Amino acid sequence: MDEEPKFRIRVTFAPDAFIGPGKAELLERIDRTGSIAAAGREMGMSYKRAWQLVETMNGMFREPLVESSRGGSKGGGASVTDAGRAVLGEYRAIETKAWEAGAPHLARLQAMLSSD
């Protein structure tokens, strides 16, 4: 096994309220593309699924993480709000701290893996 170990951190606030790597990536892609549909496409996700995730995230927090505008002559769009950037920043900080704290343990675990 030559692959590097990975953390997949999921922060669960309630049974149906959590943020993990997929939602974080979706927020980053929406921020970059300005579009929920384009962000979802890049992730191999249907438009409907991307919208559902955005609606879930918007409902989890006091302020919406993503704001969208309906299509018109110039098309619609979406933007990550300041609250969305703050949530994303906190989530990425948790990942970084977990990686820093866990790296020595991962190295020891990896050393114990079979070489098959």
Summary of the structure (lengths in Angstrom):
residues: 116
radius of gyration: 17.2
end to end distance: 7.4
largest distance: 59.6
contacts: 287
relative contact order: 0.16
helix: 55%
strand: 13%
